[in-house]
Amino acid sequence: MSKPTRHPRTQYASASPSDSVFSQPPLYTSSRSSYPVFLSLQETAWLQLTCAGRGLFDASRWDTVARLVASDPEIRSNVFKSLVLNAVSLLSIYFFDWLLLPLAREQQKWFHRNLGWFYQVLWLLPVVGVSFYLNSSWCTLIAKRTYTLQHGARAAVPPPATYTGMLNALATSAYRGVMVCTSVVLSFALAYVPYVGPPAGFAFLCWVDAFIWIARGYSLARRVRHLEERWAYYFAFGLPSAALCMWGSSLANAALFALFFPAYIIMAMHARPLPVDPYNPTLSVPPRAGGGGGDDGGAVRYPSPLVPIRVRVFAPVIWLNDAVVRVLSVGSGARGAGARHARVPSDGGESIEEGEATVAEERSQGYSGFAL
């Protein structure tokens, strides 16, 4: 009986090192690596304090104001005119408050008792009104010139004006003026709330003052969001001007505010608000040494959830403004049109907040924030 034929065993080549790599099971990364990284509460508080310190420093740069006023004739001329006119207004107000008003209270004759009223109507109010109008014009020129010196003459040239753009600019200016007036009235109203009212009113006035200085080529809605996401910086930036304008009467505080207006325009144009990115603040503000932050290889590190990124300071003001616009629209007989356009001023800027504004639009509004 014959034996079955034995076939030779197939020889397999040994696996090369490159083939062994592919034969290994796939490596899976932990899902925890995709979680957002947050700063600790202490690190976030330190970052906000650093931003507030930077805001206080930028609001005290009188050396920048002096250097710019001394070096540029146009700015020096407008600052001098604004200083003289507002000084006359302030002296007239103090003359009435400290001299005429106490003397008129003790008089028996009708003319003497109403001398203060005649002084206010015939001299004080016209001087303050003219001062406010001229000061707004001069401060707009100061803002334009400062912007030109920073970014060049070509950057300060606005694009060709259109009819629609002109209407939008007028509507935005009117809405901004109403918003500033509403904010000031709200800050005074908060002072009548027991206990928490006075400090809350003062803090709100700091943000209102800082909002007036902002003019960075942003729309109105984007200016609001820019401030609310950097609330610590702008609170400190508006702190000196708010502290200066809270000791006299309302009219004296307004004149004192106008007196410092040109200087704070220049300081605001040279300011560098922090953080640059509120949702990743460590890019511009390093965490405190020894805080345990470490090097995360450029990973995004969000602020602590216990500290808000955006404080909606102007939410009540915008709500009041929209209510005023709605009432005015209904009162003018355009009930249907008013319902469609009542929220245009505040909601219309949301598309710009998402980054849909063009460079030309931003340049055309680069110094419009001072023309209140």
C-alpha positions as CSV (number, residue, x, y, z in Angstrom):
1,M,0.0,0.0,0.0
2,S,1.5,3.2,-1.1
3,K,1.9,6.1,1.4
4,P,0.1,9.4,0.7
5,T,2.2,12.1,-0.9
6,R,3.4,14.6,1.7
7,H,3.1,18.2,0.6
8,P,5.8,20.6,1.8
9,R,4.6,23.1,4.5
10,T,4.1,26.6,3.3
11,Q,6.7,29.0,4.5
12,Y,5.5,32.5,5.7
13,A,7.8,35.4,5.9
14,S,8.4,36.9,9.3
15,A,6.4,40.1,9.9
16,S,8.4,43.3,9.4
17,P,8.4,46.0,12.0
18,S,6.2,48.2,9.8
19,D,3.6,45.4,9.5
20,S,3.6,44.9,13.3
21,V,2.3,48.4,13.7
22,F,-0.8,47.7,11.8
23,S,-1.4,44.4,13.6
24,Q,-1.7,46.2,16.9
25,P,-5.2,47.0,18.2
26,P,-6.3,50.6,17.6
27,L,-5.6,53.1,20.4
28,Y,-8.6,54.9,21.8
29,T,-8.3,58.3,23.6
30,S,-10.2,59.0,26.7
31,S,-13.4,61.0,26.3
32,R,-12.2,63.2,29.2
33,S,-9.7,64.8,26.9
34,S,-12.5,66.3,24.9
35,Y,-14.0,68.0,27.9
36,P,-13.7,71.8,28.2
37,V,-11.0,73.0,30.5
38,F,-12.0,75.5,33.1
39,L,-9.8,77.8,35.3
40,S,-10.3,77.6,39.0
41,L,-12.3,80.2,40.9
42,Q,-9.1,81.7,42.3
43,E,-7.5,82.0,38.9
44,T,-10.6,83.5,37.4
45,A,-10.9,86.1,40.2
46,W,-7.2,86.9,39.7
47,L,-7.7,87.4,36.0
48,Q,-10.6,89.8,36.6
49,L,-8.7,91.8,39.1
50,T,-5.8,92.0,36.6
51,C,-8.2,93.3,34.0
52,A,-9.6,95.8,36.4
53,G,-6.1,97.0,37.3
54,R,-5.4,97.5,33.6
55,G,-8.6,99.5,33.2
56,L,-7.7,101.8,36.1
57,F,-4.2,102.2,34.6
58,D,-5.6,103.1,31.2
59,A,-8.0,105.6,32.8
60,S,-5.1,107.4,34.5
61,R,-2.7,107.9,31.5
62,W,-2.6,111.7,31.7
63,D,0.9,111.5,30.2
64,T,-0.6,110.3,26.9
65,V,-3.1,113.1,26.9
66,A,-0.4,115.7,27.6
67,R,1.9,114.3,25.0
68,L,-0.8,114.2,22.3
69,V,-2.1,117.7,23.1
70,A,1.4,119.2,23.1
71,S,2.4,117.5,19.8
72,D,-0.7,118.1,17.6
73,P,-2.0,121.7,17.0
74,E,-5.5,120.6,15.9
75,I,-6.1,118.6,19.1
76,R,-4.5,121.3,21.2
77,S,-6.8,123.9,19.8
78,N,-10.0,121.9,20.3
79,V,-9.0,120.8,23.8
80,F,-8.3,124.4,24.7
81,K,-11.6,125.7,23.4
82,S,-13.5,122.9,25.2
83,L,-11.6,123.6,28.4
84,V,-12.4,127.3,28.4
85,L,-16.1,126.9,27.6
86,N,-16.7,124.2,30.1
87,A,-14.7,126.1,32.8
88,V,-17.0,129.1,32.2
89,S,-20.1,126.8,32.6
90,L,-18.7,125.2,35.7
91,L,-17.9,128.6,37.3
92,S,-21.3,129.9,36.5
93,I,-23.0,126.9,38.1
94,Y,-20.8,127.2,41.3
95,F,-21.5,130.9,41.4
96,F,-25.2,130.2,41.4
97,D,-25.0,127.3,43.9
98,W,-22.7,128.8,46.4
99,L,-23.5,132.6,46.2
100,L,-26.8,133.5,44.6
101,L,-29.0,130.6,45.9
102,P,-28.1,131.1,49.6
103,L,-28.6,134.9,49.3
104,A,-32.0,134.6,47.5
105,R,-33.4,132.3,50.2
106,E,-33.4,135.0,52.9
107,Q,-34.9,137.8,50.8
108,Q,-38.5,139.0,51.1
109,K,-39.0,140.9,47.9
110,W,-40.3,139.0,44.9
111,F,-37.5,140.0,42.6
112,H,-34.8,139.0,45.0
113,R,-36.5,135.7,45.8
114,N,-36.7,134.9,42.1
115,L,-33.2,136.2,41.2
116,G,-31.8,132.7,41.1
117,W,-34.6,131.6,38.7
118,F,-33.8,134.5,36.4
119,Y,-30.1,133.7,36.5
120,Q,-30.8,130.1,35.5
121,V,-33.1,130.9,32.6
122,L,-31.3,133.9,31.2
123,W,-27.7,132.8,31.7
124,L,-27.0,129.4,33.2
125,L,-29.2,127.2,30.9
126,P,-28.2,128.9,27.7
127,V,-24.5,128.7,28.6
128,V,-24.7,125.0,29.5
129,G,-26.8,124.3,26.3
130,V,-24.3,126.0,24.0
131,S,-21.4,124.4,25.9
132,F,-22.9,120.9,25.4
133,Y,-23.5,121.5,21.7
134,L,-20.0,123.0,20.9
135,N,-18.3,120.5,23.2
136,S,-19.9,117.6,21.3
137,S,-18.6,119.0,18.0
138,W,-15.1,119.7,19.3
139,C,-14.9,116.2,20.9
140,T,-15.9,114.6,17.7
141,L,-13.0,116.4,15.9
142,I,-10.6,115.3,18.7
143,A,-11.8,111.7,18.2
144,K,-11.3,111.9,14.5
145,R,-7.9,113.4,14.7
146,T,-6.7,110.9,17.4
147,Y,-8.0,108.0,15.2
148,T,-6.1,109.4,12.2
149,L,-2.9,109.7,14.2
150,Q,-3.2,106.1,15.3
151,H,-4.3,104.4,12.1
152,G,-3.3,106.8,9.3
153,A,-5.3,109.2,7.1
154,R,-6.6,106.4,4.8
155,A,-8.1,104.5,7.7
156,A,-10.0,107.6,8.8
157,V,-11.7,108.3,5.5
158,P,-15.3,107.0,5.6
159,P,-16.8,105.2,2.6
160,P,-19.1,107.0,0.3
161,A,-22.3,107.9,2.1
162,T,-25.6,106.5,0.8
163,Y,-29.2,107.5,1.6
164,T,-29.8,104.2,3.5
165,G,-26.6,104.6,5.4
166,M,-27.4,108.1,6.3
167,L,-30.8,107.1,7.7
168,N,-29.2,104.2,9.6
169,A,-26.6,106.6,11.1
170,L,-29.3,109.1,12.2
171,A,-31.4,106.3,13.7
172,T,-28.4,104.8,15.5
173,S,-27.3,108.2,16.8
174,A,-30.8,109.0,18.1
175,Y,-31.1,105.6,19.7
176,R,-27.6,105.9,21.3
177,G,-28.6,109.3,22.7
178,V,-31.8,107.9,24.2
179,M,-29.8,105.0,25.6
180,V,-27.3,107.2,27.3
181,C,-30.0,109.5,28.8
182,T,-32.0,106.4,30.0
183,S,-28.8,105.0,31.6
184,V,-28.1,108.2,33.5
185,V,-31.7,108.4,34.7
186,L,-31.6,104.8,35.8
187,S,-28.3,105.4,37.7
188,F,-30.0,108.3,39.6
189,A,-33.1,106.2,40.2
190,L,-31.0,103.4,41.8
191,A,-29.8,105.9,44.3
192,Y,-33.3,106.0,45.9
193,V,-33.3,102.2,46.6
194,P,-32.5,101.6,50.3
195,Y,-29.2,100.1,51.2
196,V,-28.0,98.6,47.9
197,G,-29.2,101.4,45.7
198,P,-26.4,104.0,46.1
199,P,-23.5,101.5,45.5
200,A,-25.4,99.9,42.7
201,G,-26.1,103.3,41.1
202,F,-22.5,104.3,41.4
203,A,-21.3,101.0,39.8
204,F,-23.8,101.4,37.0
205,L,-22.6,104.9,36.4
206,C,-19.0,103.7,36.1
207,W,-20.2,101.4,33.2
208,V,-22.2,104.2,31.6
209,D,-19.2,106.5,31.6
210,A,-17.0,103.7,30.1
211,F,-19.6,103.0,27.5
212,I,-19.5,106.6,26.3
213,W,-15.8,106.4,25.8
214,I,-15.9,103.3,23.6
215,A,-15.5,104.0,19.9
216,R,-13.7,101.1,18.3
217,G,-15.4,100.8,14.9
218,Y,-18.3,98.8,16.5
219,S,-22.0,99.0,16.0
220,L,-24.2,100.0,19.0
221,A,-25.1,96.3,19.8
222,R,-21.5,95.2,19.5
223,R,-20.3,98.1,21.7
224,V,-22.7,96.9,24.4
225,R,-21.5,93.3,24.1
226,H,-17.9,94.4,24.0
227,L,-18.4,96.2,27.4
228,E,-20.5,93.4,29.0
229,E,-17.9,90.7,28.2
230,R,-15.1,92.9,29.7
231,W,-17.1,94.2,32.6
232,A,-14.2,94.2,35.1
233,Y,-12.0,96.3,32.8
234,Y,-14.6,98.9,31.9
235,F,-15.9,99.2,35.5
236,A,-12.4,100.3,36.5
237,F,-12.0,102.4,33.4
238,G,-15.1,104.4,34.3
239,L,-14.4,104.6,38.0
240,P,-12.3,107.8,38.0
241,S,-14.7,109.9,36.0
242,A,-17.7,108.6,37.9
243,A,-16.0,109.4,41.2
244,L,-15.2,112.9,40.0
245,C,-18.7,113.6,38.9
246,M,-20.7,112.7,42.0
247,W,-20.1,115.4,44.6
248,G,-22.0,118.4,43.3
249,S,-25.4,119.2,41.8
250,S,-26.7,117.4,38.7
251,L,-25.8,120.4,36.5
252,A,-22.4,120.8,38.1
253,N,-21.6,117.1,37.6
254,A,-22.6,117.3,34.0
255,A,-20.3,120.3,33.4
256,L,-17.5,118.6,35.2
257,F,-18.0,115.5,33.1
258,A,-17.9,117.7,29.9
259,L,-14.7,119.3,31.2
260,F,-12.9,115.9,31.4
261,F,-14.6,114.6,28.2
262,P,-11.7,115.4,25.7
263,A,-9.1,113.9,28.0
264,Y,-10.9,110.6,28.4
265,I,-11.6,110.4,24.6
266,I,-7.8,110.4,24.1
267,M,-7.2,107.9,26.8
268,A,-10.0,105.6,25.5
269,M,-8.5,105.7,22.0
270,H,-5.2,104.5,23.4
271,A,-6.6,101.9,25.8
272,R,-6.2,98.2,25.3
273,P,-9.2,96.4,26.9
274,L,-8.6,93.0,28.5
275,P,-9.2,90.2,28.0
276,V,-8.8,90.1,24.3
277,D,-10.8,86.9,24.1
278,P,-13.2,86.7,27.1
279,Y,-13.8,82.9,26.5
280,N,-10.1,82.1,26.6
281,P,-8.7,84.9,28.8
282,T,-5.3,83.3,29.4
283,L,-4.2,84.2,25.9
284,S,-3.9,87.9,26.9
285,V,-3.8,87.7,30.7
286,P,-1.5,85.0,32.1
287,P,-2.8,83.2,35.2
288,R,-1.4,83.9,38.6
289,A,2.0,82.2,39.2
290,G,1.6,79.1,41.3
291,G,-2.1,78.8,40.6
292,G,-1.7,75.3,39.2
293,G,-2.6,76.3,35.7
294,G,0.4,74.7,34.0
295,D,1.0,74.5,30.3
296,D,-1.9,73.0,28.4
297,G,-0.3,73.2,25.0
298,G,-2.5,76.1,23.8
299,A,-5.8,74.5,24.8
300,V,-8.7,76.7,25.4
301,R,-9.2,77.4,29.1
302,Y,-12.6,78.9,29.9
303,P,-13.2,81.0,33.0
304,S,-14.7,79.4,36.0
305,P,-18.5,78.8,35.7
306,L,-18.9,80.5,39.0
307,V,-17.8,83.9,37.5
308,P,-19.9,85.1,34.6
309,I,-18.2,85.9,31.3
310,R,-20.8,88.4,30.3
311,V,-22.6,90.6,32.7
312,R,-25.7,92.1,31.0
313,V,-25.3,95.5,32.5
314,F,-27.5,97.3,29.9
315,A,-30.3,94.8,29.6
316,P,-32.7,96.9,31.6
317,V,-31.7,100.0,29.6
318,I,-32.2,98.2,26.2
319,W,-35.6,97.0,27.4
320,L,-36.7,100.5,28.4
321,N,-35.4,101.9,25.1
322,D,-37.4,99.4,23.1
323,A,-40.5,100.2,25.1
324,V,-40.0,103.9,24.4
325,V,-39.5,103.2,20.7
326,R,-42.6,101.1,20.7
327,V,-44.7,103.7,22.4
328,L,-43.5,106.4,20.1
329,S,-44.2,104.3,17.0
330,V,-47.7,103.6,18.2
331,G,-48.3,107.2,19.2
332,S,-47.3,108.4,15.7
333,G,-50.0,106.4,14.1
334,A,-47.8,103.8,12.6
335,R,-49.0,100.9,14.8
336,G,-48.3,98.2,12.2
337,A,-45.0,99.7,11.1
338,G,-44.0,100.3,14.7
339,A,-44.6,96.6,15.6
340,R,-42.3,95.6,12.7
341,H,-39.5,98.1,13.5
342,A,-39.8,98.5,17.2
343,R,-36.8,96.2,18.0
344,V,-34.7,97.1,15.0
345,P,-32.2,99.2,17.0
346,S,-31.3,96.6,19.6
347,D,-31.8,93.4,17.6
348,G,-30.5,94.7,14.4
349,G,-26.9,94.5,15.7
350,E,-27.0,90.8,16.5
351,S,-25.9,90.0,13.0
352,I,-23.0,92.3,13.4
353,E,-22.1,90.7,16.7
354,E,-21.8,87.4,14.8
355,G,-19.2,89.0,12.5
356,E,-21.2,90.0,9.5
357,A,-20.1,93.7,9.6
358,T,-17.9,94.8,6.8
359,V,-14.6,96.6,7.3
360,A,-16.1,99.7,5.6
361,E,-19.0,99.8,8.0
362,E,-16.6,99.5,10.9
363,R,-14.3,102.3,9.7
364,S,-17.3,104.6,9.0
365,Q,-18.2,104.2,12.7
366,G,-14.7,104.3,14.0
367,Y,-15.1,107.6,15.9
368,S,-18.9,108.0,15.8
369,G,-19.2,106.9,19.4
370,F,-18.3,110.3,20.7
371,A,-20.9,112.3,18.8
372,L,-23.6,111.8,21.4
